[in-house]
Structure formats: structure tokens, C-alpha cells
Amino acid sequence: MVRTRFDEQLDLLNVELITMGALCEDAISLAVKVLLADNGATVDGVAEYEAEINQKERQIESLCMRLLLQQQPVAKDLRVISAALKMVSDLERIGDQAIDIAEIADTIGSVNVRSRTHIEEMSRSTIKMVSDAVDSFVKRDLEAAHAVMAYDDTVDALFVKIRSELISWITEDNSNAEVCIDLLMIAKYFERIGDHAQNIAEWVEFSLTGMYKGGTPLSM
């Protein structure tokens, strides 16, 4: 009976993490709409998502503490709970970076970002990383977690491409310098989101194998 209750709470943990991951995806998507001057997309809207993400972080942390204190988790369960605590920290940072993107984007104004850079593609790639990383935890899928880690190279390559595009843009017309700096900052935030998604995938690996970052064992 005790184990049944514990498993039910672990299932709830999965649901809460899926919800938090979805909120992060929505926050990033809306921030991109602010960047592309999509009607109806506002910084306030992204801020609302960020507030929900922060609240969800507190709820998941509370659930994890209850699992640790009220139950008697074995080593494998401890790894899952510990990984979840680390993951929500990364998800919370993703929410912070989504609002950072939206706030910078809101100051840029009317700029044809879509045709001049690969930022929109980079945003889609980071959303994919976040979604796949959380999904790999819920499904306990080590192969999927490894795929997320590998995909970070794609996001990094897009950052390099965007940086080159912006340099070319400034070379054509240095009056665009301020906008290009803002866009480079936005691209950097997307790169950081990718890094956080990679972190999540690494904690998934730890939860499944006890190994972290390339085969380093962590004791519990």
C-alpha cells in the first residue's frame, strides 16, 4: 500500500513536470511572436507564463520534498526525485530567459527579422529540445535523452549562423548596429535555453543510470 501511494505521487510528479515543460514551450513561443511583431503578443503575456512557471517550480519542489520525507525511496527513486529537483531549476531559468527575449524584442520595433536571420528557426529548435527533454524523463527514455544532448549542436550551429548574418547586416548598413546587438542577445538567450534543455537530458541520464555528464558516477 505504501509503495502504491509512492508510485501514485511519482506519476503526479511526471504530470507536473509535463505541465511545467509545456508552460516553458508556450512562454518561448509567445516571446518569439513578440519578436516577430505578431498582433496580440505582449511582454505581459510572457510574464504571465513566467509567473505560472515559478509557481509550478514551487509546487514540484514541495512534492519532491514530501516524497523524500514521507516515503522511503530506494536508490533508483532517489535518483528520479533528485533529477526532478534539478530539472525544475533549469525549467525555471528557461522561463526567465523567455521573458528576457520578450523584453528585448519589445524594444526592437518593426524589423523584418524573419527574412534576415534564422532566429525563428532557432526558437523552434529550442522548443523541440525542451519538449523532448521533459518527454525523455517521463518516458524514462535514455536514447531520447541522448538525442537531446546531441541536438544541442544544432542549436549552437544556428547561433553561429545568426551571428554571421548579423555581422553581414551591420556591414551592409551600420545604422542597424543597435538592432543587431539586440538580436544577437536574443540568439544568445535561445542558446542558453538549449543548454538548459541539455542539462535536463543529462539529469534524465543520471536518473536512469546513476551516471552524469559523460559517464561520471554520482553516489546517492
C-alpha angles and dihedrals in degrees: 000000000000091000091048090055090047092051090050090054091048088053088051089051089056092051092049092049091050089052093049091047091051090051089053091050091050092048092052092046092051092046088055090052089054088052092050091046092242110180112255096020112121139171088240089059091054090046089056090055090048091053090051090049091052091049091049090051090057092047093051092046089052091049091050092051091051090051090051097044104034100039135047104238119192121226095275091050090048090055091051093050093044090049091050091053090053092045095055089054090056092045090052090053089051088057090051091051092049090058090046089055092048094049093051092043091053090061096050097071123188108002127145094236095154096066099034102051144021093240094117090053090048091053091053090049093052092048088053091051093051093047094046093046094054090042091054090056095049092047093040087231112163094181091055090049090053090050090056091051091051093046090062086079088063092054092046090051090051090053090054090048092050091048090054091048091052093048089053090048092054090046090055093049123000090198084080092061097105093048091047092053089052091049091049090053090051091050089050090054089052089051089052091050087055089051091052090050088051089051090053091052090050090053089050088056090050093049090054103038109016087239123116132195105356101342104317108147118227118200122222 
